Amino acid sequence: MTVLVDEARWEWRGSLWAHLVSDESYAELHELARSIGKRRLGFQGDHYDIDTVDRERAIDAGAVAVGSRELVRRLTRSGLRQADAKPRWESLGTSPPGAAPARPVAGLRSVGGSGASRLIEAIDHMGALAVAGQTGAWADPGRLVVLIDFGPDLEPPSSGALVELADEVVVGGARVDGDRSVEFFVTR
């Protein structure tokens, strides 16, 4: 495994943040990020931004701590550097925990198309989990995503049971607060 994390020294929202990258493959990076509860929606084109708590969790999960210059050097040398590839997600609507996901569904309907229809079916399939959790929908120029966040007392279905609902399904590991997530991605 060659997932790298630099020092947490960038201030944002009252915390210090670091970067999590791989100099081998995005698949390796996504797997480690998923294991510590990072949402795929948070992928920044070639890295994840992580706070100090998630930095320690990443190191415990096998990430190697390096300096920022070393991280950028190795990422660039690997060919995985995507300086301008950060997705620009537009919110289509969110619903709070305990509420029917009407706003995300309405947002998807406004976008229209087969991808939006597939995600509305995914929300319907999730049923009580989509109502109990916080559900949101987002769009970038090429993709649509539905994210369902739910508390530690609810168990997500396996990704295998959900794979036909979207182009990519990510069932996240537990975050520091114990919450988990399910994300559904489709091509627009």
Buried (B, 14 or more C-beta within 10 A) or exposed (E): EBBBBBBBEEEEEEEEBBBBBBBBEBEBBBBBBBBBBBBBBBBBEBBBBBBBBBBBBBBEBEBBBBEEEBBBBBBEEBEBBEEEEEBEBEEBBBBEEEBEBEBBBBBBEEBEEEBBBBBBBBBEBBEEBBBBBBBBBBBBEEBBBBBBBBEEEEEBEEBEEBEEBBEBBBBBBEBEEEBBBBBBBBEE
